[in-house]
Amino acid sequence: MNPLIIGNWKCNPCDSKKTEKLFSEIKKGLPKKLKAKLVICPPFIYLKDLTGRGLEIGAQDCFFQDGPFTGQISVSMLKSLGCKYVIVGHSEKRAAGEKDKIINLKLKSCLEKRLVPILCIGETLKQRKSNQTSKILRRQLEKDLKGIVKKDIESIVIAYEPVWAIGTGKACDPEIAKVVKMMIKKYLRELYKTDKVKIIYGGSVDAKNALEYAEAGMEGYIIGGMSLKPKEFIAILNNFC
Ligand code: 13P
């Protein structure tokens, strides 16, 4: 199956001109026979400029309700712009205080409005070192997926993003990612009796290591730093022609 490749631009670029340049360089460099589903997730403020221009566009976060919620951007708003994907529960949001209860509501809102949520889960270095990875991931899944029913689960993409591998250049050993993927699959099989949920990997992915994750069975990538460097990003995509 073709991999899903998410470019998460995070809080970049800093202005519209640089955004336009980055977007057009990526678009120009796209391999003609790309056998992957590519989704670019820019900051909210650039979504309107970039949707409907030939690349799939997603958001980096969402809010689960319309109404008196100052500063929030709802799933309905994202949908009205043509977004089909939303990152939910990124570790950078969790580190800023986002709780599983809110992540759960965001997931449910995405599912209700038929946007594909990319649920990010992952352990910190301290948790990995104290052999808590499996417990932490299970707990995140349990809380984040609470009340989500079987018919919806296959619409969610799960991104394994070990916190210690994000932006550090210390990518997770593909064999470790493989073990985690099997653990997530086992959990979903137990709970939902399905094998169809896509599991992708994020954390210091580059052109050199990307294929190793595919070989380890990961079904796609969520890429931060390298998605801001058109040459490197295209080099990653070139692995999938
Ligand atoms: P890096 O690719 O910069 O490690 O970031 C990964 C990430 O957080 C994607 O969501």
Boltz pocket constraint, residues with backbone or C-beta under 6 A from the ligand:
constraints:
  - pocket:
      binder: B
      contacts: [[A, 8], [A, 90], [A, 161], [A, 165], [A, 166], [A, 167], [A, 168], [A, 169], [A, 202], [A, 203], [A, 204], [A, 205], [A, 222], [A, 223], [A, 224], [A, 225], [A, 226]]
      max_distance: 6.0
